[in-house]
């Protein structure tokens, strides 16, 4: 049985997935829905398939570096996979975020003070030029979400995160640089899915995603 009042997304709050879910369903969801952040894309698939939530919103592809591998793999392997009922595109604007003390250290001694850059794996290919120019020697550490990357920098010296401006407010960190993505027209497409019911006819959007999967 489906919990018809829950809508899940790849969390935590402050991710681009959160922006997508509020863009599609509204900042205040109608009908007493509640937004629920989940830790991984796999968790989103499981939650909608077992009826824990009514809908999920997951990233599908980015205009700069192509498909989101985790989502593509799950769409191909999950049987039966969830029904795709909608999609939405979010303009992705990346910011370099850091703790106030680290920001002061960078201003005083330069960008070599940064030893670590945190972000979601999908981000690295979207900020290639900036990273090569500003933090060529810093270790790149992949984490589950851009929001979590921002949270890590709040309590760590010599580290920055690449994330959204919303993540800065939530993690209480500072902005070092804005719009660091390579492509100004950088968009991520998100899919809105619900539990598949046996015998239900697939939508045209569903079938179009099938055709995209076959081409890859």
Buried (B, 14 or more C-beta within 10 A) or exposed (E): EBBBEBBBBBBBBBBBBBBBBBBBBEEEBEEEBEBBBBEBBBBBBBBBBEEBBBBBBBBBBBBBBEBBEBBBEBBEEBEEBBBBEBBBBBBBBBBBBBBEEBBEBBEEEEBEBBBBBBBBBBBBEBBEEBBEEBBEEBEBEEBBBBBBBBBBBBEBBBBBBBBBBBBBEBBEBBEBBEEBBBBEEBBBBBBBBBBBEEEEEEEEBBEEBBEEEEEE
